Structure formats: structure tokens, C-alpha cells
């Protein structure tokens, strides 16, 4: 693999079908788009046509939800072949998926399911990331999950596991700052400790999103603006790692596209604020749930 040199794309937003017409007609002033990989694996039809039109004018990332990098089933060779064809067709700046598993015995479960953080699981995930990167001929980035319970038999914290995966597999980390905050509130750890443990060189890019407060826990819903505490944690991330390509995720209760542009603009302003030395200022999270 070449040296770690992640592209600096600026601030972008997720590409969603509800905004296709606006984007194609207006060519809005955002820096880049991220597309959900599985929506474009078919080689025909309008979605891929739109994606190619967008790709002509903007840098692009492909973000998957079906790789099942932590699963027990063999990696899906057909899926990887189609993914490689899409990557070769679009030449995206970044390719990513999640630190999770999504099915068993060939049956998709349509959820991003958690892993135990053990040495056995680490070796398993590292081998699978290497396999994927060999097929694609490039590094991918793995995203930290939103966490609601912890496994009693985990032998290391998530940030140690994620860092070990990235280092041993020679891949990147897609650091979802909202997920760090959600998990910290749910499980009672300091999100700043998480950021401090992640090596800056491995952070390929950053996600920001909104959550829902369900009273006894926070739920990663991607259906609201970024919370003020998450903005504060984002500033801490930028101060630690330097500016990274940053993506606003908003998947449900979608607002007009101009509202997404405003969130991307705020991300740009918050990053500039962090680079000027403004410290993290959110309150220390308190435990919200008990680890399983």
C-alpha cells in the first residue's frame, strides 16, 4: 500500500434520492458527496446515472453497510466483485464500511450488529479487512459503531480494538464523532479518552450526525441536526488530528437540501474554530445503561 495520505475534501453531505433533482439542477456549493454503496451496485437504472453525473462535478466517497467485516460467514465474493467494479467505474476518493456484522448463515439481518472486543475477534476482522483491500487494490476505512451494550467477555475497549484493526490491517478509520458521543453517554466512558487513543495518521475522514434521546439511552438516528455536545467533540477531534474530510449524515426526516448545506457550513466553521485553539467544552458524559 502507498503511504497514508488521506484526501482533504472539505465538508460534504450524503447523497440521497430526495435531493437528486436539486443537485443535478443547481450543482450546489458543497465540497463532496458520500453515497451508500449498496444503492448503486446495479450497473443500470437512474440511481447510477445520477451518481455518475454527480461524480463528474464533485469528489465522492462510497460508504457501505453490507460488507459484514465482523461476520462469521465467508466474505461475499459476488458482493466484492460488484464493489470492485463500482470502485473502478467511479474512482471514489474514499471507500468505507462499518465495524460490525450484518448477517449469519447467508441470511442478511439488515442491522449493524456489535462485536465482542477480543483477541480472537481482532485476528478475524484484521484478516477480512486485508482480504477486502487485496480485492479492491486500495485501503478502505472502517467506521466505529454506535454502542448500546457491551460484551462482558470483551478484553479491550472499543478504541483499542479499532486502533489495532487499523494498524494491523493497514486500513483507515472512519471516525464517527456522533457515534463516539452516543456510545460514551450510553456506556459511561469519556469520549475524549476515545479520541486520544486513536492515532491521527489512521483517521481517513469524519462523520457527524444527529441522535435521538430516548431517556435511558441515546439512539443514533441520523434524523436531526448535530447536537451541540457533538460539535464540541468534533472541535476536539480536529484539534487532535488536524482537518479531515467531514461528512454530514442525515438519513431520515430529511430537510431541504439547503439545510444540509448549512450543517456542512457549520462543520467548516467549527473546524476553523478548533484550529484556532478553542477547547472541548461539553460536560463529562454520565452512564446511561449497564453493559451486558
N, C-alpha and C positions, 0 to 999 in steps of 0.2 A: 504494500500500500504506500502511496505518497505520504509526505509529511502532513501533520494535522494543520489544515489551513481552511477553516470553515468559511463559507462565503458570508459577506456582510451585506445583507439585502435591505436593511432598514426595517420598517414596520409594515406588516401586511395583515390581510384578513382571509378568512376561509371563503372558498368559492362555493356558493350554494345556488341551487337551481332557481330559487325565488328571485335571485338578483341577476340572472343571466341577461335578461333584456337590457337592464340598466347598464350593466358593464359593457356589453357589446355596443350599445348606442352612445354611451357617454365617455368610455375609456377613462374612468375616474382616476384621480390623483392619489393612488396608493402605491406603495413600493413593490409589493409582490402578493401572490396568492398561494394558498395551500389548498390542494384538492384531496378529497377522500379517495384513496386508491381504488377501492372496490367498485366505485361508481363508474369507472372508466376502463375497466379491463376488457369489455367488449370492443371489438375493433370497428363497429358500425354504429350508426344512430347519432342523434343530436348531441347527447352529452359529450362524446369525444370530439365531435366537430367544434362545439363551444370551447372545450378545453384547449384545442389546438389554436383557435382564434385568440384566446387569452394568452396562450404561451408565446404568440408572436410579439406581443406588446409588453409582457411582464415576466420577470423571473418566477419560477414555480417550484413548489415542494409537493411531493406525494406522501400522504400520511395514511398508513394502513391500519385496519382494525381486525384483520383475519389471518395474520401470519401465525399466530399461536406459538410464539417463540418459546414459551414455557411448557407447552403441551407434551403429553406422553406419546401421542401418535407421531408417526414419521412426518416430517415436513411434506406438505402437499406439492409434489413435483409439478403438477399441472399449473397450480397457482403460481409457483416460482417462474415457470416458463412464460406465463402471461405477464407477470410482473416485469420480467426482464425485457420483454418485447415493448411494454409500455414505457419503461425507462429509456430504452434505446430510441424510441419514437419521439419522446418529448425532451430528453436531456434535462431532467429537473436538476435544480441546484442542490436539493436535499431530498433524501428518502428516509422515511421513519416508520416505526410501528411501536407497539406497547410491550412493556414488561408484564406479561400475563399469559394465560392460556384461554382458549375460546371454544374448545370442543373436546370430545372424547369418543373413541371407537368410531371415528368417521362422522360423528353427528355434531354439527355446529350448535352451540348453546346461545349464541347471539348476546354474549356478555363478555366483559373484560374481567376475568376471574383471577384472584390473587395466588401468589406462590408462597410457599414456606421459604425462608431465607436460611438455607443450609448449604454446607459444602457440596453435598450431592446435587442439589438443585443448581448451584452455581456452575459446576462442571457441565451439567446437562445444557444449560442455557448458553454458556460460552461456546460449546461445540456447535450448537444450532445457529448461533449468530455467525460464526465463521463459515458454516456451510452456506448460509444465505449470501454472505458477502462474496464468497467464491463464485456462486452462480451469477450474481449481478456484476461482478468485477468492480465493486466500489464499496466504500463504507456506508453503513446505514447508521441511524441514530435511534436509540431505544428510550421510550418515554417512561418516566416514573408514574406509577398509578396513583389514583385516589384510593385511600385506605380507610376501611370501616371497622375491621377487626384485625388482630394479629394472631399468628400461629404460636402456640405455646412452645413448640419444639424448634422454632427458628433459633439459630445460633449467632446471628448478627443482625444489626439494624438495617433497614432498607437502604440507607445511603451508603453503607459499607458494601452491601451486596451489589448495588447498581454500579458503584465505582469499580468493583472487582470485575464485573461483567465487561464494562467498557475497556478497562486496562488489559485484561487477559484476551478478550476477543478483538482488540484493536478497533473498536467502534466508537461512535459518538453517543452523547447523551442529549436527548430532547428534554430539557428541564421544564416541566410544567410547574410554574410557580404557584398557581392556584391549587394544584394537587398537593404540593408541599404544605401549603397552609391548611387545606382541608384535613389532610392526614394528621398534621400536628395538633389541630383542635380536637380531632376525634380520638387520638391515641395519647395525647398529653405530652408530646415532646416539643423541644424548642426548634422552630423552623430555621432559625439562624445557624444552629448546630448542623442541620442537614446541609445548608448551603456551604458552610465552612468545610465540610468533609468532601465535597465534590470538587475534583480537580478542574480548574478553569480550562485547561487545554482540551478537555473532553466534551465541554459544553458546545454542542453544534448549533443549537438555537433554542428559543424560549417560547412557551405557550402562556397566555393569560386568558382567563375566562371568569365567568360568574358562577356562584354556587347558590344553593338554597339552604336556609337554616331551618332544620326540622325539629328544633327544640333540644333533643337529646344528641343530635349529631348534625354535621354539615354534609350536604349531598352535592356532588359535582354534577350540576345540571346543564351548564353552558346555556342558560336561558335568561341571563341578566347581565348588567354591566359589571365590570371588575370591581370588587369590593375595595374600600379604602385601605384596609389592612394588607390586602394583596398588592396594591400599588406600593405600599411601604416596603413590603418584602421584595418586590421587583427592584426597587431602588437599591436595596442591599445586594441583590444579585448582580446588578450592573456595576456597582462599586467593587465587588469582588472579582468579577470575571471580565470586565470591560463590556463594551457594547456588543450585543449579539442580535442576530436577526430575531425579530419578535413578532408573534402572530396572535391576533385576537380571535379566539374561538367563540362563536355564538351560533348554536345549532337549533334551538327551539325558541318559540315566541320571537321570531326574527323581526327586528325593526327595519325601517327603511335603510337602504344602503348608506345614506348619509350619516346615520347614527354609528354604523361600524367605522366609517371614516373618522368620525370624531374620537372614537376609542383608540384607533390607531394613532391619531394625532396626539392624544394624551400620552400614549406609550412613548412617543418620541420626546415629549416634553419631560416626562418623568425620568427617562434615561439621561437626558441632558442635566437634569437636576441632580441625579446621582453622581454623575461625573464631576460635578462641581463640589461634591463632598457632603451632601445632605444625608444624615444618618437614618438608619432604620428607626421608626418611631411607633410601631404597633405594640400593643400590650402583649405581655407574655401569655401564650395560649394556656388554657386550663383543660384538664382531662374532661372529655365528653362521653367516652364509652369505655368499657372494660375489655381488654384484649381477650380473645377466645383461646 
